[in-house]
Amino acid sequence: MSAPRVKNTRAEVREPLTPFLPDLCNSQAVFLLVLVAELLALLLTISAPSGLRNFNWDKLALVSVQVQWIVLCSAIALCRMRFWLARQTQIKAGSVSYALVLLITLVLSLVGQWIIYGVSDLVLVVERPVGLDYWLLVDNLALAAILSGILLRYLYLQQQLRNQQQAEMQARIQALQSRIRPHFLFNSMNSIASLISTEPETAERVVEDLSELFRASLAEPSLIPLERELTLCKHYLEIEQLRLGRRLQVDWQIGSYTSEVKIPSLMLQPLVENAIFHGVEPMPKGGKITIKVSQNDKQLSIVISNPYVLVKRNSQNHEHSQRHNRMALDNIRRRLTAHFGGAARLSSSAENGVFTTYIFCPITV
């Protein structure tokens, strides 16, 4: 009999959409659009034949109302179509956006004339053509064509630059996240090989722990629950415990924290790996790693301390160890900055044979 066919139930992976235009619905964008629209209305009023000498406030009010309505309605329409535009080609998305602004300008210009001239005049436009100012419509469309073309081009370039920056940041975070030392993989494989014949169940557990670590390493860079990060860290320590035995002692001091707190994925594991590689492993008798986690109303605090070997500063091994230690800390510091900006801090100190790393980051749920 042939083997049963296994149905592939894996969900189709879809690439995230890259927006064609910025989000024009947020408060900052609306404020800037209103400001630009008002400056444009002022410019149109000043450029009239009367100029500044006979400045007409009534005309400024009428022009402001019309320009503001055109700008805000265009922004709302483009905002509603933002994800649809992202799925189209650049030429199609640009043409639709441009045509949409011109259509809104035409419709609101007609509505404006209907309000100014009155319903009766617009209804009798066929009998009395002066009720509709065609040249005013042409002027409005010409201005909209020029200004919207410039503005849409600027918004498009701004969004493309933002898309590029976000893509570069995601790639940089992913590269930083995936830095697991090769020696850890080799040591883990050696441990598994030595346990297969004597302790197969332990070897199977090590394989599962290793797979969890590498699954997290290959996942998309993101914020994950603190509980999940602590579990990954424990998987790593269980693997290292098999290699170091009693030389490795771990003191978990986990305070109370909300289950929704999130931190960058694989942030603690590299720090604990650093503590073992530079602190516990070089010591003949090993040492103890202390991991403290606490939370207050607005901040999460993580403190990792480990012993370190006091050697001469001009030692080549000491300089090599210090350089790798700084690289690991810089790695975590960049990832914290990428996710939290200046609200997160990482610092370290070395006193009396104890190296301590401090992490403070805002509560993110």
Beta strands, then each sheet from edge to edge (+ up, - down):
strand 1: 223-225
strand 2: 248-254
strand 3: 262-264
strand 4: 287-295
strand 5: 299-307
strand 6: 345-351
strand 7: 354-362
sheet 1: 1+ 3-
sheet 2: 2+ 4+ 5- 7+ 6-
end
